[in-house]
Amino acid sequence: MKILMILFVLGMFASTGYAAETVLEKSEAQKNEVKRDASKAINRIDEETCTGTGTDCAKKKLEHRTEEAKDAIKDKSSEMKNKVD
């Protein structure tokens, strides 16, 4: 019986150390995802309609991918910070 009580108390202390995301933080994450998806779609359309030389189109494509990766990393790091807080 004492062992069960000790396990229960330890479980309560362990569960209070984890902070859940707030509704505002979750909505911010969803907003960021929609924004990234829209930007990605616009970039793909821009790449498909590229009328420059092959080098110019490849350069534009590389810039788009770099920008998309940078935005994703920034958003994900912010989301991870919110989960830890």
C-alpha positions, 0 to 999 in steps of 0.5 A: 500500500505504501509503495502504491502511495509513493508511486502515485506521489512520484507520478504526480510530481513527474506529470506537473513538470510537463507543460502543454501548449496553450490554445494560442500557441497551437493556433500560432503553429497552425497559422505558420503552417498555412503560411508556409504552405501558401508560400510554397505553392506560390514559389512552385507556380513561380518556378513553373512559369519561369521564362529566364535561362536555365541558370536563372530558373535554377537560381530562383528555385534554390533561393525559394528552397533556402527561404522555405527551409529557413522559415520552417526551421524558425517556426519549428524552433519556436514551436519547440520552445512553446512546448518546453515552456 
